[in-house]
Amino acid sequence: MASLGVRKISKKRPPIYLMGGSSLPLLMYDKFQAGQVNFPHLVERVSLIVIIAFGEAIVNLASYFNSETPITYAVLLFVSLCSMFAAM
């Protein structure tokens, strides 16, 4: 089976920014005030991130539609992308 552009996950140690980014909320917990969270704005931002992620999925999926890809595989990819939109 041909490579589908999937990268192998290396077994290296996680980068320092991942460790710092995941521990920063724990360090800043005392300064957090729940009254400052604007929930409708947060929902809007998360919705925009989801829309951008689906757009990127469409752009990346377009490279699989060529004359070498079997039609069943292309249809399966397209149906899976449509089902992600339906799940929203």
PDB file of N, CA, C and O in Angstrom:
ATOM      1  N   MET A   1       0.845  -1.181   0.000  1.00  0.00           N
ATOM      2  CA  MET A   1       0.000   0.000   0.000  1.00  0.00           C
ATOM      3  C   MET A   1       0.884   1.236   0.000  1.00  0.00           C
ATOM      4  O   MET A   1       1.878   1.295   0.723  1.00  0.00           O
ATOM      5  N   ALA A   2       0.534   2.196  -0.787  1.00  0.00           N
ATOM      6  CA  ALA A   2       1.328   3.415  -0.908  1.00  0.00           C
ATOM      7  C   ALA A   2       1.196   4.280   0.345  1.00  0.00           C
ATOM      8  O   ALA A   2       0.196   4.232   1.062  1.00  0.00           O
ATOM      9  N   SER A   3       2.211   5.048   0.572  1.00  0.00           N
ATOM     10  CA  SER A   3       2.193   5.949   1.723  1.00  0.00           C
ATOM     11  C   SER A   3       1.156   7.040   1.495  1.00  0.00           C
ATOM     12  O   SER A   3       1.060   7.594   0.400  1.00  0.00           O
ATOM     13  N   LEU A   4       0.397   7.340   2.511  1.00  0.00           N
ATOM     14  CA  LEU A   4      -0.659   8.346   2.393  1.00  0.00           C
ATOM     15  C   LEU A   4      -0.247   9.667   3.018  1.00  0.00           C
ATOM     16  O   LEU A   4      -1.101  10.492   3.342  1.00  0.00           O
ATOM     17  N   GLY A   5       1.035   9.874   3.188  1.00  0.00           N
ATOM     18  CA  GLY A   5       1.510  11.132   3.755  1.00  0.00           C
ATOM     19  C   GLY A   5       1.437  11.169   5.267  1.00  0.00           C
ATOM     20  O   GLY A   5       1.547  12.238   5.868  1.00  0.00           O
ATOM     21  N   VAL A   6       1.254  10.009   5.893  1.00  0.00           N
ATOM     22  CA  VAL A   6       1.170   9.954   7.343  1.00  0.00           C
ATOM     23  C   VAL A   6       2.585   9.826   7.889  1.00  0.00           C
ATOM     24  O   VAL A   6       3.341   8.942   7.486  1.00  0.00           O
ATOM     25  N   ARG A   7       2.931  10.707   8.799  1.00  0.00           N
ATOM     26  CA  ARG A   7       4.256  10.677   9.392  1.00  0.00           C
ATOM     27  C   ARG A   7       4.288   9.711  10.559  1.00  0.00           C
ATOM     28  O   ARG A   7       3.305   9.550  11.282  1.00  0.00           O
ATOM     29  N   LYS A   8       5.430   9.073  10.730  1.00  0.00           N
ATOM     30  CA  LYS A   8       5.596   8.204  11.888  1.00  0.00           C
ATOM     31  C   LYS A   8       5.797   9.067  13.121  1.00  0.00           C
ATOM     32  O   LYS A   8       6.448  10.111  13.069  1.00  0.00           O
ATOM     33  N   ILE A   9       5.236   8.622  14.216  1.00  0.00           N
ATOM     34  CA  ILE A   9       5.399   9.343  15.473  1.00  0.00           C
ATOM     35  C   ILE A   9       6.710   8.892  16.098  1.00  0.00           C
ATOM     36  O   ILE A   9       6.929   7.704  16.334  1.00  0.00           O
ATOM     37  N   SER A  10       7.561   9.846  16.357  1.00  0.00           N
ATOM     38  CA  SER A  10       8.850   9.486  16.933  1.00  0.00           C
ATOM     39  C   SER A  10       8.704   9.236  18.427  1.00  0.00           C
ATOM     40  O   SER A  10       7.799   9.757  19.081  1.00  0.00           O
ATOM     41  N   LYS A  11       9.597   8.445  18.935  1.00  0.00           N
ATOM     42  CA  LYS A  11       9.575   8.089  20.353  1.00  0.00           C
ATOM     43  C   LYS A  11      10.473   9.019  21.169  1.00  0.00           C
ATOM     44  O   LYS A  11      10.904   8.659  22.264  1.00  0.00           O
ATOM     45  N   LYS A  12      10.754  10.199  20.648  1.00  0.00           N
ATOM     46  CA  LYS A  12      11.607  11.144  21.349  1.00  0.00           C
ATOM     47  C   LYS A  12      10.867  11.752  22.527  1.00  0.00           C
ATOM     48  O   LYS A  12       9.654  11.598  22.673  1.00  0.00           O
ATOM     49  N   ARG A  13      11.624  12.444  23.357  1.00  0.00           N
ATOM     50  CA  ARG A  13      11.010  13.152  24.472  1.00  0.00           C
ATOM     51  C   ARG A  13      10.144  14.294  23.939  1.00  0.00           C
ATOM     52  O   ARG A  13      10.443  14.846  22.881  1.00  0.00           O
ATOM     53  N   PRO A  14       9.072  14.656  24.657  1.00  0.00           N
ATOM     54  CA  PRO A  14       8.227  15.764  24.183  1.00  0.00           C
ATOM     55  C   PRO A  14       8.997  17.078  24.233  1.00  0.00           C
ATOM     56  O   PRO A  14       9.815  17.284  25.130  1.00  0.00           O
ATOM     57  N   PRO A  15       8.746  17.954  23.294  1.00  0.00           N
ATOM     58  CA  PRO A  15       9.421  19.253  23.289  1.00  0.00           C
ATOM     59  C   PRO A  15       9.079  20.058  24.535  1.00  0.00           C
ATOM     60  O   PRO A  15       8.038  19.856  25.160  1.00  0.00           O
ATOM     61  N   ILE A  16       9.958  20.958  24.873  1.00  0.00           N
ATOM     62  CA  ILE A  16       9.814  21.749  26.089  1.00  0.00           C
ATOM     63  C   ILE A  16       8.570  22.638  26.040  1.00  0.00           C
ATOM     64  O   ILE A  16       7.967  22.906  27.078  1.00  0.00           O
ATOM     65  N   TYR A  17       8.182  23.097  24.853  1.00  0.00           N
ATOM     66  CA  TYR A  17       7.005  23.963  24.780  1.00  0.00           C
ATOM     67  C   TYR A  17       5.729  23.203  25.106  1.00  0.00           C
ATOM     68  O   TYR A  17       4.775  23.796  25.611  1.00  0.00           O
ATOM     69  N   LEU A  18       5.689  21.893  24.827  1.00  0.00           N
ATOM     70  CA  LEU A  18       4.509  21.123  25.215  1.00  0.00           C
ATOM     71  C   LEU A  18       4.412  20.973  26.722  1.00  0.00           C
ATOM     72  O   LEU A  18       3.332  21.077  27.304  1.00  0.00           O
ATOM     73  N   MET A  19       5.548  20.728  27.340  1.00  0.00           N
ATOM     74  CA  MET A  19       5.543  20.601  28.795  1.00  0.00           C
ATOM     75  C   MET A  19       5.229  21.942  29.448  1.00  0.00           C
ATOM     76  O   MET A  19       4.480  21.996  30.423  1.00  0.00           O
ATOM     77  N   GLY A  20       5.793  23.016  28.923  1.00  0.00           N
ATOM     78  CA  GLY A  20       5.525  24.343  29.483  1.00  0.00           C
ATOM     79  C   GLY A  20       4.092  24.782  29.256  1.00  0.00           C
ATOM     80  O   GLY A  20       3.460  25.352  30.145  1.00  0.00           O
ATOM     81  N   GLY A  21       3.579  24.514  28.063  1.00  0.00           N
ATOM     82  CA  GLY A  21       2.216  24.920  27.754  1.00  0.00           C
ATOM     83  C   GLY A  21       1.166  24.153  28.534  1.00  0.00           C
ATOM     84  O   GLY A  21       0.096  24.687  28.825  1.00  0.00           O
ATOM     85  N   SER A  22       1.460  22.906  28.876  1.00  0.00           N
ATOM     86  CA  SER A  22       0.490  22.146  29.638  1.00  0.00           C
ATOM     87  C   SER A  22       0.578  22.425  31.134  1.00  0.00           C
ATOM     88  O   SER A  22      -0.393  22.207  31.859  1.00  0.00           O
ATOM     89  N   SER A  23       1.726  22.903  31.606  1.00  0.00           N
ATOM     90  CA  SER A  23       1.853  23.193  33.039  1.00  0.00           C
ATOM     91  C   SER A  23       1.544  24.647  33.376  1.00  0.00           C
ATOM     92  O   SER A  23       1.312  24.962  34.543  1.00  0.00           O
ATOM     93  N   LEU A  24       1.533  25.533  32.397  1.00  0.00           N
ATOM     94  CA  LEU A  24       1.282  26.949  32.662  1.00  0.00           C
ATOM     95  C   LEU A  24      -0.086  27.205  33.285  1.00  0.00           C
ATOM     96  O   LEU A  24      -0.166  28.016  34.207  1.00  0.00           O
ATOM     97  N   PRO A  25      -1.172  26.561  32.836  1.00  0.00           N
ATOM     98  CA  PRO A  25      -2.457  26.796  33.502  1.00  0.00           C
ATOM     99  C   PRO A  25      -2.447  26.427  34.985  1.00  0.00           C
ATOM    100  O   PRO A  25      -3.133  27.060  35.786  1.00  0.00           O
ATOM    101  N   LEU A  26      -1.681  25.418  35.348  1.00  0.00           N
ATOM    102  CA  LEU A  26      -1.599  25.039  36.760  1.00  0.00           C
ATOM    103  C   LEU A  26      -0.877  26.105  37.577  1.00  0.00           C
ATOM    104  O   LEU A  26      -1.224  26.357  38.731  1.00  0.00           O
ATOM    105  N   LEU A  27       0.119  26.719  36.976  1.00  0.00           N
ATOM    106  CA  LEU A  27       0.865  27.757  37.679  1.00  0.00           C
ATOM    107  C   LEU A  27       0.075  29.061  37.787  1.00  0.00           C
ATOM    108  O   LEU A  27       0.261  29.818  38.740  1.00  0.00           O
ATOM    109  N   MET A  28      -0.795  29.329  36.829  1.00  0.00           N
ATOM    110  CA  MET A  28      -1.546  30.586  36.790  1.00  0.00           C
ATOM    111  C   MET A  28      -2.962  30.432  37.358  1.00  0.00           C
ATOM    112  O   MET A  28      -3.778  31.344  37.220  1.00  0.00           O
ATOM    113  N   TYR A  29      -3.261  29.311  37.985  1.00  0.00           N
ATOM    114  CA  TYR A  29      -4.617  29.040  38.462  1.00  0.00           C
ATOM    115  C   TYR A  29      -5.073  30.058  39.500  1.00  0.00           C
ATOM    116  O   TYR A  29      -6.257  30.393  39.536  1.00  0.00           O
ATOM    117  N   ASP A  30      -4.187  30.555  40.335  1.00  0.00           N
ATOM    118  CA  ASP A  30      -4.568  31.518  41.370  1.00  0.00           C
ATOM    119  C   ASP A  30      -5.045  32.844  40.781  1.00  0.00           C
ATOM    120  O   ASP A  30      -5.874  33.526  41.385  1.00  0.00           O
ATOM    121  N   LYS A  31      -4.534  33.213  39.617  1.00  0.00           N
ATOM    122  CA  LYS A  31      -4.900  34.492  39.001  1.00  0.00           C
ATOM    123  C   LYS A  31      -6.176  34.401  38.168  1.00  0.00           C
ATOM    124  O   LYS A  31      -6.701  35.424  37.728  1.00  0.00           O
ATOM    125  N   PHE A  32      -6.676  33.188  37.947  1.00  0.00           N
ATOM    126  CA  PHE A  32      -7.877  32.995  37.140  1.00  0.00           C
ATOM    127  C   PHE A  32      -9.112  33.391  37.941  1.00  0.00           C
ATOM    128  O   PHE A  32      -9.270  33.001  39.097  1.00  0.00           O
ATOM    129  N   GLN A  33      -9.988  34.176  37.304  1.00  0.00           N
ATOM    130  CA  GLN A  33     -11.252  34.559  37.922  1.00  0.00           C
ATOM    131  C   GLN A  33     -12.377  34.127  36.989  1.00  0.00           C
ATOM    132  O   GLN A  33     -12.432  34.557  35.837  1.00  0.00           O
ATOM    133  N   ALA A  34     -13.261  33.288  37.480  1.00  0.00           N
ATOM    134  CA  ALA A  34     -14.314  32.733  36.632  1.00  0.00           C
ATOM    135  C   ALA A  34     -15.268  33.804  36.111  1.00  0.00           C
ATOM    136  O   ALA A  34     -15.899  33.607  35.073  1.00  0.00           O
ATOM    137  N   GLY A  35     -15.384  34.915  36.799  1.00  0.00           N
ATOM    138  CA  GLY A  35     -16.267  35.983  36.354  1.00  0.00           C
ATOM    139  C   GLY A  35     -15.782  36.683  35.100  1.00  0.00           C
ATOM    140  O   GLY A  35     -16.548  37.401  34.457  1.00  0.00           O
ATOM    141  N   GLN A  36     -14.531  36.486  34.744  1.00  0.00           N
ATOM    142  CA  GLN A  36     -13.972  37.164  33.580  1.00  0.00           C
ATOM    143  C   GLN A  36     -14.181  36.399  32.282  1.00  0.00           C
ATOM    144  O   GLN A  36     -13.863  36.924  31.215  1.00  0.00           O
ATOM    145  N   VAL A  37     -14.702  35.187  32.333  1.00  0.00           N
ATOM    146  CA  VAL A  37     -14.884  34.388  31.128  1.00  0.00           C
ATOM    147  C   VAL A  37     -16.146  34.833  30.414  1.00  0.00           C
ATOM    148  O   VAL A  37     -17.234  34.812  30.989  1.00  0.00           O
ATOM    149  N   ASN A  38     -15.999  35.237  29.157  1.00  0.00           N
ATOM    150  CA  ASN A  38     -17.127  35.621  28.320  1.00  0.00           C
ATOM    151  C   ASN A  38     -17.514  34.388  27.500  1.00  0.00           C
ATOM    152  O   ASN A  38     -16.943  34.131  26.440  1.00  0.00           O
ATOM    153  N   PHE A  39     -18.491  33.630  28.006  1.00  0.00           N
ATOM    154  CA  PHE A  39     -18.816  32.333  27.412  1.00  0.00           C
ATOM    155  C   PHE A  39     -19.265  32.433  25.952  1.00  0.00           C
ATOM    156  O   PHE A  39     -18.797  31.629  25.145  1.00  0.00           O
ATOM    157  N   PRO A  40     -20.139  33.362  25.558  1.00  0.00           N
ATOM    158  CA  PRO A  40     -20.508  33.437  24.137  1.00  0.00           C
ATOM    159  C   PRO A  40     -19.303  33.714  23.234  1.00  0.00           C
ATOM    160  O   PRO A  40     -19.223  33.185  22.125  1.00  0.00           O
ATOM    161  N   HIS A  41     -18.380  34.531  23.702  1.00  0.00           N
ATOM    162  CA  HIS A  41     -17.181  34.809  22.920  1.00  0.00           C
ATOM    163  C   HIS A  41     -16.310  33.561  22.800  1.00  0.00           C
ATOM    164  O   HIS A  41     -15.730  33.305  21.745  1.00  0.00           O
ATOM    165  N   LEU A  42     -16.218  32.786  23.882  1.00  0.00           N
ATOM    166  CA  LEU A  42     -15.443  31.548  23.867  1.00  0.00           C
ATOM    167  C   LEU A  42     -16.047  30.539  22.896  1.00  0.00           C
ATOM    168  O   LEU A  42     -15.316  29.871  22.164  1.00  0.00           O
ATOM    169  N   VAL A  43     -17.350  30.426  22.882  1.00  0.00           N
ATOM    170  CA  VAL A  43     -18.032  29.515  21.960  1.00  0.00           C
ATOM    171  C   VAL A  43     -17.790  29.945  20.524  1.00  0.00           C
ATOM    172  O   VAL A  43     -17.563  29.104  19.654  1.00  0.00           O
ATOM    173  N   GLU A  44     -17.837  31.242  20.267  1.00  0.00           N
ATOM    174  CA  GLU A  44     -17.588  31.753  18.919  1.00  0.00           C
ATOM    175  C   GLU A  44     -16.169  31.436  18.471  1.00  0.00           C
ATOM    176  O   GLU A  44     -15.959  31.026  17.329  1.00  0.00           O
ATOM    177  N   ARG A  45     -15.203  31.618  19.346  1.00  0.00           N
ATOM    178  CA  ARG A  45     -13.812  31.334  19.000  1.00  0.00           C
ATOM    179  C   ARG A  45     -13.600  29.853  18.711  1.00  0.00           C
ATOM    180  O   ARG A  45     -12.914  29.502  17.751  1.00  0.00           O
ATOM    181  N   VAL A  46     -14.177  28.991  19.524  1.00  0.00           N
ATOM    182  CA  VAL A  46     -14.024  27.549  19.302  1.00  0.00           C
ATOM    183  C   VAL A  46     -14.715  27.147  17.999  1.00  0.00           C
ATOM    184  O   VAL A  46     -14.210  26.293  17.270  1.00  0.00           O
ATOM    185  N   SER A  47     -15.848  27.746  17.704  1.00  0.00           N
ATOM    186  CA  SER A  47     -16.539  27.462  16.441  1.00  0.00           C
ATOM    187  C   SER A  47     -15.687  27.863  15.250  1.00  0.00           C
ATOM    188  O   SER A  47     -15.647  27.153  14.245  1.00  0.00           O
ATOM    189  N   LEU A  48     -15.005  29.000  15.356  1.00  0.00           N
ATOM    190  CA  LEU A  48     -14.131  29.434  14.269  1.00  0.00           C
ATOM    191  C   LEU A  48     -12.953  28.486  14.090  1.00  0.00           C
ATOM    192  O   LEU A  48     -12.539  28.221  12.961  1.00  0.00           O
ATOM    193  N   ILE A  49     -12.411  27.975  15.186  1.00  0.00           N
ATOM    194  CA  ILE A  49     -11.312  27.015  15.091  1.00  0.00           C
ATOM    195  C   ILE A  49     -11.787  25.737  14.400  1.00  0.00           C
ATOM    196  O   ILE A  49     -11.050  25.153  13.605  1.00  0.00           O
ATOM    197  N   VAL A  50     -13.010  25.299  14.695  1.00  0.00           N
ATOM    198  CA  VAL A  50     -13.559  24.099  14.054  1.00  0.00           C
ATOM    199  C   VAL A  50     -13.750  24.341  12.562  1.00  0.00           C
ATOM    200  O   VAL A  50     -13.454  23.462  11.753  1.00  0.00           O
ATOM    201  N   ILE A  51     -14.238  25.513  12.189  1.00  0.00           N
ATOM    202  CA  ILE A  51     -14.428  25.833  10.775  1.00  0.00           C
ATOM    203  C   ILE A  51     -13.094  25.851  10.047  1.00  0.00           C
ATOM    204  O   ILE A  51     -12.988  25.342   8.931  1.00  0.00           O
ATOM    205  N   ILE A  52     -12.082  26.428  10.665  1.00  0.00           N
ATOM    206  CA  ILE A  52     -10.748  26.457  10.051  1.00  0.00           C
ATOM    207  C   ILE A  52     -10.196  25.048   9.912  1.00  0.00           C
ATOM    208  O   ILE A  52      -9.588  24.722   8.892  1.00  0.00           O
ATOM    209  N   ALA A  53     -10.397  24.209  10.916  1.00  0.00           N
ATOM    210  CA  ALA A  53      -9.906  22.827  10.850  1.00  0.00           C
ATOM    211  C   ALA A  53     -10.596  22.052   9.732  1.00  0.00           C
ATOM    212  O   ALA A  53      -9.939  21.285   9.028  1.00  0.00           O
ATOM    213  N   PHE A  54     -11.892  22.232   9.553  1.00  0.00           N
ATOM    214  CA  PHE A  54     -12.587  21.559   8.456  1.00  0.00           C
ATOM    215  C   PHE A  54     -12.117  22.085   7.103  1.00  0.00           C
ATOM    216  O   PHE A  54     -11.991  21.313   6.152  1.00  0.00           O
ATOM    217  N   GLY A  55     -11.860  23.372   7.005  1.00  0.00           N
ATOM    218  CA  GLY A  55     -11.326  23.936   5.762  1.00  0.00           C
ATOM    219  C   GLY A  55      -9.969  23.360   5.418  1.00  0.00           C
ATOM    220  O   GLY A  55      -9.696  23.039   4.261  1.00  0.00           O
ATOM    221  N   GLU A  56      -9.120  23.229   6.421  1.00  0.00           N
ATOM    222  CA  GLU A  56      -7.810  22.614   6.203  1.00  0.00           C
ATOM    223  C   GLU A  56      -7.958  21.155   5.793  1.00  0.00           C
ATOM    224  O   GLU A  56      -7.181  20.657   4.977  1.00  0.00           O
ATOM    225  N   ALA A  57      -8.943  20.473   6.349  1.00  0.00           N
ATOM    226  CA  ALA A  57      -9.179  19.067   5.972  1.00  0.00           C
ATOM    227  C   ALA A  57      -9.573  18.972   4.506  1.00  0.00           C
ATOM    228  O   ALA A  57      -9.136  18.057   3.808  1.00  0.00           O
ATOM    229  N   ILE A  58     -10.383  19.894   4.035  1.00  0.00           N
ATOM    230  CA  ILE A  58     -10.791  19.893   2.628  1.00  0.00           C
ATOM    231  C   ILE A  58      -9.595  20.157   1.729  1.00  0.00           C
ATOM    232  O   ILE A  58      -9.430  19.495   0.704  1.00  0.00           O
ATOM    233  N   VAL A  59      -8.762  21.115   2.102  1.00  0.00           N
ATOM    234  CA  VAL A  59      -7.583  21.437   1.300  1.00  0.00           C
ATOM    235  C   VAL A  59      -6.640  20.238   1.243  1.00  0.00           C
ATOM    236  O   VAL A  59      -6.122  19.905   0.178  1.00  0.00           O
ATOM    237  N   ASN A  60      -6.418  19.594   2.377  1.00  0.00           N
ATOM    238  CA  ASN A  60      -5.526  18.439   2.394  1.00  0.00           C
ATOM    239  C   ASN A  60      -6.136  17.228   1.709  1.00  0.00           C
ATOM    240  O   ASN A  60      -5.412  16.406   1.147  1.00  0.00           O
ATOM    241  N   LEU A  61      -7.443  17.106   1.745  1.00  0.00           N
ATOM    242  CA  LEU A  61      -8.112  15.983   1.099  1.00  0.00           C
ATOM    243  C   LEU A  61      -8.072  16.119  -0.418  1.00  0.00           C
ATOM    244  O   LEU A  61      -8.118  15.110  -1.121  1.00  0.00           O
ATOM    245  N   ALA A  62      -7.989  17.319  -0.929  1.00  0.00           N
ATOM    246  CA  ALA A  62      -8.001  17.540  -2.368  1.00  0.00           C
ATOM    247  C   ALA A  62      -6.814  16.877  -3.064  1.00  0.00           C
ATOM    248  O   ALA A  62      -6.914  16.501  -4.232  1.00  0.00           O
ATOM    249  N   SER A  63      -5.700  16.731  -2.363  1.00  0.00           N
ATOM    250  CA  SER A  63      -4.526  16.110  -2.993  1.00  0.00           C
ATOM    251  C   SER A  63      -4.728  14.619  -3.249  1.00  0.00           C
ATOM    252  O   SER A  63      -4.003  14.053  -4.067  1.00  0.00           O
ATOM    253  N   TYR A  64      -5.667  13.963  -2.596  1.00  0.00           N
ATOM    254  CA  TYR A  64      -5.912  12.546  -2.797  1.00  0.00           C
ATOM    255  C   TYR A  64      -6.774  12.265  -4.031  1.00  0.00           C
ATOM    256  O   TYR A  64      -6.812  11.130  -4.506  1.00  0.00           O
ATOM    257  N   PHE A  65      -7.450  13.261  -4.544  1.00  0.00           N
ATOM    258  CA  PHE A  65      -8.304  13.062  -5.703  1.00  0.00           C
ATOM    259  C   PHE A  65      -7.477  13.254  -6.973  1.00  0.00           C
ATOM    260  O   PHE A  65      -7.342  14.371  -7.471  1.00  0.00           O
ATOM    261  N   ASN A  66      -6.935  12.176  -7.481  1.00  0.00           N
ATOM    262  CA  ASN A  66      -6.208  12.205  -8.744  1.00  0.00           C
ATOM    263  C   ASN A  66      -6.523  10.928  -9.504  1.00  0.00           C
ATOM    264  O   ASN A  66      -7.326  10.112  -9.052  1.00  0.00           O
ATOM    265  N   SER A  67      -5.893  10.754 -10.659  1.00  0.00           N
ATOM    266  CA  SER A  67      -6.216   9.595 -11.496  1.00  0.00           C
ATOM    267  C   SER A  67      -5.680   8.290 -10.931  1.00  0.00           C
ATOM    268  O   SER A  67      -6.130   7.219 -11.340  1.00  0.00           O
ATOM    269  N   GLU A  68      -4.733   8.349 -10.003  1.00  0.00           N
ATOM    270  CA  GLU A  68      -4.150   7.133  -9.446  1.00  0.00           C
ATOM    271  C   GLU A  68      -4.939   6.582  -8.256  1.00  0.00           C
ATOM    272  O   GLU A  68      -4.796   5.407  -7.919  1.00  0.00           O
ATOM    273  N   THR A  69      -5.764   7.403  -7.618  1.00  0.00           N
ATOM    274  CA  THR A  69      -6.514   6.976  -6.441  1.00  0.00           C
ATOM    275  C   THR A  69      -7.730   6.153  -6.863  1.00  0.00           C
ATOM    276  O   THR A  69      -8.506   6.587  -7.715  1.00  0.00           O
ATOM    277  N   PRO A  70      -7.900   4.974  -6.274  1.00  0.00           N
ATOM    278  CA  PRO A  70      -9.111   4.186  -6.592  1.00  0.00           C
ATOM    279  C   PRO A  70     -10.371   4.968  -6.194  1.00  0.00           C
ATOM    280  O   PRO A  70     -10.378   5.682  -5.190  1.00  0.00           O
ATOM    281  N   ILE A  71     -11.409   4.827  -6.975  1.00  0.00           N
ATOM    282  CA  ILE A  71     -12.632   5.597  -6.761  1.00  0.00           C
ATOM    283  C   ILE A  71     -13.273   5.256  -5.421  1.00  0.00           C
ATOM    284  O   ILE A  71     -13.865   6.128  -4.784  1.00  0.00           O
ATOM    285  N   THR A  72     -13.167   4.008  -4.983  1.00  0.00           N
ATOM    286  CA  THR A  72     -13.771   3.650  -3.693  1.00  0.00           C
ATOM    287  C   THR A  72     -13.063   4.349  -2.539  1.00  0.00           C
ATOM    288  O   THR A  72     -13.706   4.769  -1.577  1.00  0.00           O
ATOM    289  N   TYR A  73     -11.753   4.474  -2.631  1.00  0.00           N
ATOM    290  CA  TYR A  73     -10.993   5.165  -1.594  1.00  0.00           C
ATOM    291  C   TYR A  73     -11.339   6.653  -1.574  1.00  0.00           C
ATOM    292  O   TYR A  73     -11.506   7.234  -0.502  1.00  0.00           O
ATOM    293  N   ALA A  74     -11.446   7.268  -2.743  1.00  0.00           N
ATOM    294  CA  ALA A  74     -11.786   8.688  -2.822  1.00  0.00           C
ATOM    295  C   ALA A  74     -13.188   8.938  -2.282  1.00  0.00           C
ATOM    296  O   ALA A  74     -13.414   9.917  -1.570  1.00  0.00           O
ATOM    297  N   VAL A  75     -14.125   8.066  -2.614  1.00  0.00           N
ATOM    298  CA  VAL A  75     -15.500   8.218  -2.120  1.00  0.00           C
ATOM    299  C   VAL A  75     -15.542   8.041  -0.604  1.00  0.00           C
ATOM    300  O   VAL A  75     -16.248   8.774   0.088  1.00  0.00           O
ATOM    301  N   LEU A  76     -14.789   7.071  -0.088  1.00  0.00           N
ATOM    302  CA  LEU A  76     -14.737   6.852   1.355  1.00  0.00           C
ATOM    303  C   LEU A  76     -14.185   8.085   2.080  1.00  0.00           C
ATOM    304  O   LEU A  76     -14.712   8.479   3.120  1.00  0.00           O
ATOM    305  N   LEU A  77     -13.135   8.689   1.537  1.00  0.00           N
ATOM    306  CA  LEU A  77     -12.589   9.902   2.143  1.00  0.00           C
ATOM    307  C   LEU A  77     -13.596  11.046   2.119  1.00  0.00           C
ATOM    308  O   LEU A  77     -13.752  11.763   3.107  1.00  0.00           O
ATOM    309  N   PHE A  78     -14.274  11.214   0.996  1.00  0.00           N
ATOM    310  CA  PHE A  78     -15.241  12.290   0.877  1.00  0.00           C
ATOM    311  C   PHE A  78     -16.421  12.081   1.819  1.00  0.00           C
ATOM    312  O   PHE A  78     -16.894  13.036   2.435  1.00  0.00           O
ATOM    313  N   VAL A  79     -16.900  10.855   1.936  1.00  0.00           N
ATOM    314  CA  VAL A  79     -18.023  10.557   2.830  1.00  0.00           C
ATOM    315  C   VAL A  79     -17.615  10.776   4.291  1.00  0.00           C
ATOM    316  O   VAL A  79     -18.405  11.281   5.089  1.00  0.00           O
ATOM    317  N   SER A  80     -16.391  10.397   4.635  1.00  0.00           N
ATOM    318  CA  SER A  80     -15.947  10.624   6.018  1.00  0.00           C
ATOM    319  C   SER A  80     -15.846  12.113   6.334  1.00  0.00           C
ATOM    320  O   SER A  80     -16.172  12.530   7.446  1.00  0.00           O
ATOM    321  N   LEU A  81     -15.399  12.918   5.376  1.00  0.00           N
ATOM    322  CA  LEU A  81     -15.343  14.367   5.594  1.00  0.00           C
ATOM    323  C   LEU A  81     -16.753  14.932   5.724  1.00  0.00           C
ATOM    324  O   LEU A  81     -16.996  15.782   6.580  1.00  0.00           O
ATOM    325  N   CYS A  82     -17.677  14.480   4.899  1.00  0.00           N
ATOM    326  CA  CYS A  82     -19.062  14.957   5.001  1.00  0.00           C
ATOM    327  C   CYS A  82     -19.684  14.554   6.332  1.00  0.00           C
ATOM    328  O   CYS A  82     -20.475  15.306   6.903  1.00  0.00           O
ATOM    329  N   SER A  83     -19.332  13.379   6.824  1.00  0.00           N
ATOM    330  CA  SER A  83     -19.890  12.953   8.107  1.00  0.00           C
ATOM    331  C   SER A  83     -19.347  13.798   9.262  1.00  0.00           C
ATOM    332  O   SER A  83     -20.028  13.964  10.275  1.00  0.00           O
ATOM    333  N   MET A  84     -18.138  14.329   9.124  1.00  0.00           N
ATOM    334  CA  MET A  84     -17.627  15.239  10.154  1.00  0.00           C
ATOM    335  C   MET A  84     -18.437  16.532  10.173  1.00  0.00           C
ATOM    336  O   MET A  84     -18.713  17.079  11.240  1.00  0.00           O
ATOM    337  N   PHE A  85     -18.818  17.021   8.989  1.00  0.00           N
ATOM    338  CA  PHE A  85     -19.665  18.211   8.946  1.00  0.00           C
ATOM    339  C   PHE A  85     -21.036  17.921   9.544  1.00  0.00           C
ATOM    340  O   PHE A  85     -21.603  18.773  10.230  1.00  0.00           O
ATOM    341  N   ALA A  86     -21.573  16.736   9.295  1.00  0.00           N
ATOM    342  CA  ALA A  86     -22.891  16.384   9.817  1.00  0.00           C
ATOM    343  C   ALA A  86     -22.869  16.218  11.327  1.00  0.00           C
ATOM    344  O   ALA A  86     -23.887  16.415  11.991  1.00  0.00           O
ATOM    345  N   ALA A  87     -21.719  15.859  11.871  1.00  0.00           N
ATOM    346  CA  ALA A  87     -21.613  15.642  13.320  1.00  0.00           C
ATOM    347  C   ALA A  87     -21.621  16.953  14.091  1.00  0.00           C
ATOM    348  O   ALA A  87     -21.864  16.957  15.298  1.00  0.00           O
ATOM    349  N   MET A  88     -21.359  18.060  13.416  1.00  0.00           N
ATOM    350  CA  MET A  88     -21.361  19.359  14.107  1.00  0.00           C
ATOM    351  C   MET A  88     -22.757  19.633  14.529  1.00  0.00           C
ATOM    352  O   MET A  88     -23.027  20.670  15.134  1.00  0.00           O
TER     353      MET A  88
END
